[in-house]
Amino acid sequence: MRSNQFVDRLRDIVGAEYVRVDEESRTTYGTDALKRGHPADAVVLPADTAEISRIAALCNETRTPLVPRGGGTGYTGGAVPVRGGVVLSLERLNRILEIDELNLLAVVEPNVITGDIQDAVEKVGLFYPPDPASLRQSVIGGNVAECAGGPRAFKYGVTKAYVLGLEAVLPSGEIIRTGGKVVKNVVGYDLTQLLVGSEGTLAIITKIILRLVPKPPVQVTMRASFPSVRHAVNAVTNLIRARVVPAALELIDGDCLEAVAQALNVRSLAPAGTAALLLLEVDGIAEQVAAEAVRVEKACADAGATEFLRAKDDAERQELWRVRRELSPSLRMITPLKFNHDVVVPKGRVPELFELVDRIKTQFKLRIPCFGHVGDGNIHVNIMVTPGDEDEIRRAHEAEGVLFRGTIALEGSISGEHGIGFAKAPYLAMELTGPTIETMRRVKQAFDPNGILNPGKIFQ
Ligand SMILES: Cc1cc2nc3c(=O)[nH]c(=O)nc-3n(C[C@H](O)[C@H](O)[C@H](O)COP(=O)(O)OP(=O)(O)OC[C@H]3O[C@@H](n4cnc5c(N)ncnc54)[C@H](O)[C@@H]3O)c2cc1C
């Protein structure tokens, strides 16, 4: 625990009401979706950038770990105070400050829920494409800090493509502004992109300028069933050859389908003989979408699709997406706990990734349902474990190592979306060379010489 004097100084900055030291708060704010938490010594809820600056300066002076927290939906423990200290919850910085229709941008505070930004900009005919499946719980600051992806990344790219500028507080308490309201900006080093994906280890993001695009007027969603994952991936290859770039392209394997069918009690979701399903969406102007939908159907038929559905209206569209949205919670039908990995390989090597997973299933006698963003080769590999089954958990950890090594051998990466946090820190050196890690450490040192900001993350 930090001293009473330290907690009093926090109270002086934000007001007593916004400092929490009760056990429940310390534990709740010390956990994220990884579910391997560690209690904070104190939780502080600042009102604005000026207060954050003073909190950072205090933590720097007293060498107290300071851990920024957004929505707490991270899967690698990024917001977990593994070395105790202060959790800085940004929940009071939750306003959309500006939607600039002429310059196609929005200025937002870090803890606006991502889905709320989408809803607000769509009301004026604009579009913020990044759409992590957690978009109703995670916040834009967390998305920027993790460089979140989602189903639309194949066509539209990930969060980093939409961050024009930032305001951020350094661990010293100094406030920096990077980038700005212009799309072209090459003055000095690109600190904006350095902070995107920095997992709360370099600076605390307090304001974000987001690039927007016009909202596509028409969206058509389709679903195709296949007798194997390879058939489904062949359909993706056909699509790329036909020069169709779907707005979303999601693959769901047979194990996942079975879990959703059980969870929702809808047997037709996992018909016999379906080992893989593709969810596809095309968007744009009506004529183009109509033409692309025909090409999508042909690409799937040529690859051996056993069934093809096309949503006739928004209700049917939502119904097709329901399977995808219910996937994560439905996997609990298999076991209550999963090691959720988000490996990514060049899309042409996705079939090899599935072969690797099949070998791991057999070798380690594990259930490993997979789904993911097949258009960009980013597959969620869920190693299912039973809490308390120590032997299974040991096998699952060994399987992780084999998965990561195999992914790197396929020219891929151990994380396409969820970042490193503390959960994947032991594997960093598997993917990056010594000099690369050393260069990253020097960047960390330049921003945070006393190592107070989110210690224990990315690097071991
Ligand atoms: C059901 C579910 C589905 C998911 N689907 C996806 C998906 O499709 N795509 C995807 O990419 N991820 C997905 N995720 C993972 C997670 O939602 C993302 O990593 C998300 O970006 C985390 O946002 P958050 O607001 O919850 O951040 P948190 O978990 O609170 O924090 C994440 C990291 O960001 C740092 N951070 C937070 N706010 C700030 C800030 N203002 N300044 C500096 N650092 C900060 C924290 O210190 C931490 O290191 C999913 C998670 C769940 C539970």
The ligand as an SDF file (V2000), in Angstrom:
LIG
                    3D

 53 58  0  0  0  0  0  0  0  0999 V2000
  -15.4480   -9.5830  -26.2980 C   0  0  0  0  0  0  0  0  0  0  0  0
  -14.1860   -8.8950  -26.7610 C   0  0  0  0  0  0  0  0  0  0  0  0
  -13.9780   -8.7230  -28.1190 C   0  0  0  0  0  0  0  0  0  0  0  0
  -12.8090   -8.1030  -28.5820 C   0  0  0  0  0  0  0  0  0  0  0  0
  -12.6400   -7.9170  -29.9300 N   0  0  0  0  0  0  0  0  0  0  0  0
  -11.5620   -7.2500  -30.3760 C   0  0  0  0  0  0  0  0  0  0  0  0
  -11.3960   -7.0000  -31.7750 C   0  0  0  0  0  0  0  0  0  0  0  0
  -12.2280   -7.3700  -32.6100 O   0  0  0  0  0  0  0  0  0  0  0  0
  -10.3040   -6.3120  -32.1630 N   0  0  0  0  0  0  0  0  0  0  0  0
   -9.3650   -5.8740  -31.2610 C   0  0  0  0  0  0  0  0  0  0  0  0
   -8.3840   -5.2260  -31.6820 O   0  0  0  0  0  0  0  0  0  0  0  0
   -9.4880   -6.1150  -29.9420 N   0  0  0  0  0  0  0  0  0  0  0  0
  -10.5590   -6.7680  -29.4790 C   0  0  0  0  0  0  0  0  0  0  0  0
  -10.6970   -7.0070  -28.1270 N   0  0  0  0  0  0  0  0  0  0  0  0
   -9.6430   -6.5680  -27.1880 C   0  0  0  0  0  0  0  0  0  0  0  0
   -9.8770   -5.1490  -26.6040 C   0  0  0  0  0  0  0  0  0  0  0  0
  -11.2390   -4.7890  -26.6640 O   0  0  0  0  0  0  0  0  0  0  0  0
   -9.0190   -4.1190  -27.3350 C   0  0  0  0  0  0  0  0  0  0  0  0
   -7.6400   -4.3540  -27.0960 O   0  0  0  0  0  0  0  0  0  0  0  0
   -9.3550   -2.6680  -26.9470 C   0  0  0  0  0  0  0  0  0  0  0  0
   -8.6620   -1.7980  -27.8050 O   0  0  0  0  0  0  0  0  0  0  0  0
   -9.0220   -2.3390  -25.4970 C   0  0  0  0  0  0  0  0  0  0  0  0
   -9.6790   -1.1350  -25.2020 O   0  0  0  0  0  0  0  0  0  0  0  0
  -10.0620   -0.7480  -23.6980 P   0  0  0  0  0  0  0  0  0  0  0  0
  -10.6670    0.5850  -23.7430 O   0  0  0  0  0  0  0  0  0  0  0  0
  -10.8580   -1.8090  -23.0630 O   0  0  0  0  0  0  0  0  0  0  0  0
   -8.6010   -0.6500  -23.0710 O   0  0  0  0  0  0  0  0  0  0  0  0
   -8.0390   -1.2080  -21.6900 P   0  0  0  0  0  0  0  0  0  0  0  0
   -8.1840   -2.6780  -21.6090 O   0  0  0  0  0  0  0  0  0  0  0  0
   -8.5490   -0.4070  -20.5680 O   0  0  0  0  0  0  0  0  0  0  0  0
   -6.4890   -0.8470  -21.8780 O   0  0  0  0  0  0  0  0  0  0  0  0
   -5.7450   -1.4420  -22.8980 C   0  0  0  0  0  0  0  0  0  0  0  0
   -4.3350   -0.8270  -22.9070 C   0  0  0  0  0  0  0  0  0  0  0  0
   -4.4090    0.5320  -23.2940 O   0  0  0  0  0  0  0  0  0  0  0  0
   -3.8490    1.3740  -22.2980 C   0  0  0  0  0  0  0  0  0  0  0  0
   -4.6700    2.5850  -22.2730 N   0  0  0  0  0  0  0  0  0  0  0  0
   -6.0160    2.6700  -22.1330 C   0  0  0  0  0  0  0  0  0  0  0  0
   -6.3980    3.9470  -22.2250 N   0  0  0  0  0  0  0  0  0  0  0  0
   -5.2790    4.6880  -22.4170 C   0  0  0  0  0  0  0  0  0  0  0  0
   -5.0180    6.0600  -22.5790 C   0  0  0  0  0  0  0  0  0  0  0  0
   -5.9870    6.9820  -22.5760 N   0  0  0  0  0  0  0  0  0  0  0  0
   -3.7320    6.4600  -22.7320 N   0  0  0  0  0  0  0  0  0  0  0  0
   -2.7250    5.5720  -22.7530 C   0  0  0  0  0  0  0  0  0  0  0  0
   -2.9210    4.2540  -22.6060 N   0  0  0  0  0  0  0  0  0  0  0  0
   -4.1820    3.8210  -22.4410 C   0  0  0  0  0  0  0  0  0  0  0  0
   -3.8760    0.5640  -21.0200 C   0  0  0  0  0  0  0  0  0  0  0  0
   -2.8420    0.9600  -20.1370 O   0  0  0  0  0  0  0  0  0  0  0  0
   -3.6580   -0.8400  -21.5510 C   0  0  0  0  0  0  0  0  0  0  0  0
   -2.2840   -1.0780  -21.7340 O   0  0  0  0  0  0  0  0  0  0  0  0
  -11.8370   -7.6390  -27.6460 C   0  0  0  0  0  0  0  0  0  0  0  0
  -12.0560   -7.8150  -26.2700 C   0  0  0  0  0  0  0  0  0  0  0  0
  -13.2120   -8.4340  -25.8310 C   0  0  0  0  0  0  0  0  0  0  0  0
  -13.4210   -8.6020  -24.3590 C   0  0  0  0  0  0  0  0  0  0  0  0
  1  2  1  0
  2  3  1  0
  2 52  2  0
  3  4  2  0
  4  5  1  0
  4 50  1  0
  5  6  2  0
  6  7  1  0
  6 13  1  0
  7  8  2  0
  7  9  1  0
  9 10  1  0
 10 11  2  0
 10 12  1  0
 12 13  2  0
 13 14  1  0
 14 15  1  0
 14 50  1  0
 15 16  1  0
 16 17  1  0
 16 18  1  0
 18 19  1  0
 18 20  1  0
 20 21  1  0
 20 22  1  0
 22 23  1  0
 23 24  1  0
 24 25  2  0
 24 26  1  0
 24 27  1  0
 27 28  1  0
 28 29  2  0
 28 30  1  0
 28 31  1  0
 31 32  1  0
 32 33  1  0
 33 34  1  0
 33 48  1  0
 34 35  1  0
 35 36  1  0
 35 46  1  0
 36 37  1  0
 36 45  1  0
 37 38  2  0
 38 39  1  0
 39 40  1  0
 39 45  2  0
 40 41  1  0
 40 42  2  0
 42 43  1  0
 43 44  2  0
 44 45  1  0
 46 47  1  0
 46 48  1  0
 48 49  1  0
 50 51  2  0
 51 52  1  0
 52 53  1  0
M  END
$$$$
